[in-house]
Amino acid sequence: MAAIMDSIVTAACVGGSIWLLGYLDTYPMPHLSAGGLYDLGLKDIRFYCPPHVAMAVGMFNAKSVPGLYTTLAGVLIAVGVAIAVIEFGEPLLHDQPLVLRAIMVGCATLAMKLGGACFPP
């Protein structure tokens, strides 16, 4: 029971952080660029780390061949769940991309934790 609660809390925290990052990306930061409060010509700060970098870090983080298999299994589980959530959730939340993205990442993390294939980024 404790493992299931840990998985749910982890998934909720990860989903919430993805929603927050998506929300922060909808507004220019630090409000000193075009579209902000003042146009001082500064570039917008982006909060997302590209997914391919996160996957590379996950693969390089494996300390052994079994650890590499766990990382690969985690990626495959997450991709399958992400595709399923997008396919079934998009018709319901087509006007809420931030919520859909957060739910998708939370569900992928939950599946990885429950499947024993969760790895640190």
C-alpha positions as CSV (number, residue, x, y, z in Angstrom):
1,M,0.0,0.0,0.0
2,A,2.9,2.4,0.8
3,A,4.4,1.8,-2.6
4,I,1.1,2.7,-4.3
5,M,0.7,5.9,-2.3
6,D,4.3,6.8,-3.0
7,S,3.6,6.3,-6.7
8,I,0.5,8.4,-6.6
9,V,2.2,11.3,-4.7
10,T,5.2,11.2,-7.1
11,A,2.9,11.2,-10.2
12,A,0.9,14.1,-8.8
13,C,4.1,16.1,-8.0
14,V,5.6,15.5,-11.5
15,G,2.3,16.3,-13.2
16,G,2.0,19.5,-11.1
17,S,5.5,20.6,-12.0
18,I,4.9,20.0,-15.7
19,W,1.7,22.1,-15.5
20,L,3.6,24.9,-13.7
21,L,6.4,24.9,-16.3
22,G,3.8,25.0,-19.1
23,Y,2.1,27.9,-17.4
24,L,5.3,29.8,-17.0
25,D,6.1,29.2,-20.7
26,T,2.9,30.9,-21.7
27,Y,4.1,34.3,-20.5
28,P,7.3,36.0,-21.5
29,M,9.9,36.1,-18.7
30,P,11.3,38.4,-17.4
31,H,8.6,40.7,-18.9
32,L,11.4,42.7,-20.5
33,S,11.0,41.2,-24.0
34,A,8.5,41.8,-26.8
35,G,5.1,41.1,-25.4
36,G,6.1,41.8,-21.8
37,L,5.6,44.8,-19.7
38,Y,8.5,46.6,-21.2
39,D,10.2,45.9,-24.5
40,L,13.9,46.1,-23.7
41,G,14.9,43.6,-26.4
42,L,15.8,40.8,-23.9
43,K,15.3,37.2,-24.9
44,D,12.5,35.1,-23.3
45,I,13.6,32.6,-20.7
46,R,12.4,29.1,-21.5
47,F,11.7,26.6,-18.7
48,Y,11.6,23.3,-20.6
49,C,14.5,20.9,-21.0
50,P,14.3,19.3,-24.4
51,P,13.0,15.7,-24.0
52,H,15.9,14.1,-26.0
53,V,18.4,15.6,-23.5
54,A,16.4,14.2,-20.5
55,M,16.4,10.7,-22.2
56,A,20.1,10.9,-22.9
57,V,20.8,11.8,-19.3
58,G,18.6,8.9,-18.2
59,M,20.5,6.5,-20.4
60,F,23.9,7.7,-19.4
61,N,22.9,7.5,-15.7
62,A,22.7,3.7,-15.8
63,K,25.5,2.2,-13.9
64,S,25.2,-1.4,-15.2
65,V,23.6,-3.3,-18.1
66,P,20.5,-4.3,-15.9
67,G,20.2,-0.6,-14.9
68,L,20.2,0.3,-18.6
69,Y,17.4,-2.2,-19.2
70,T,15.4,-0.7,-16.4
71,T,15.9,2.8,-18.0
72,L,14.9,1.4,-21.4
73,A,11.8,-0.3,-19.9
74,G,10.9,3.0,-18.1
75,V,11.1,4.9,-21.4
76,L,9.0,2.4,-23.3
77,I,6.4,2.3,-20.5
78,A,6.2,6.1,-20.4
79,V,6.0,6.4,-24.2
80,G,3.1,3.9,-24.4
81,V,1.2,5.5,-21.5
82,A,1.8,9.0,-23.0
83,I,0.5,8.0,-26.4
84,A,-2.6,6.4,-24.8
85,V,-3.3,9.5,-22.6
86,I,-3.0,11.9,-25.5
87,E,-5.2,9.7,-27.8
88,F,-7.9,9.3,-25.2
89,G,-7.6,12.6,-23.4
90,E,-7.3,15.0,-26.3
91,P,-10.9,14.7,-27.3
92,L,-11.9,15.6,-23.8
93,L,-9.4,18.3,-23.1
94,H,-8.6,19.7,-26.6
95,D,-8.8,23.3,-25.4
96,Q,-6.6,22.6,-22.2
97,P,-3.1,21.7,-23.5
98,L,-1.4,22.5,-20.2
99,V,-3.8,20.2,-18.2
100,L,-3.5,17.5,-20.8
101,R,0.3,17.7,-20.7
102,A,0.4,17.6,-16.9
103,I,-2.0,14.6,-16.8
104,M,0.1,12.8,-19.4
105,V,3.4,13.2,-17.5
106,G,1.7,12.3,-14.2
107,C,0.2,9.1,-15.7
108,A,3.5,8.1,-17.4
109,T,5.4,8.6,-14.1
110,L,2.7,6.6,-12.2
111,A,3.1,3.7,-14.7
112,M,6.8,3.8,-14.4
113,K,6.7,3.8,-10.6
114,L,4.1,1.0,-10.5
115,G,6.1,-1.0,-13.1
116,G,9.3,-0.7,-11.1
117,A,11.0,1.0,-14.0
118,C,11.4,4.6,-12.7
119,F,14.8,6.1,-13.1
120,P,16.2,9.5,-12.0
121,P,16.7,12.1,-14.7
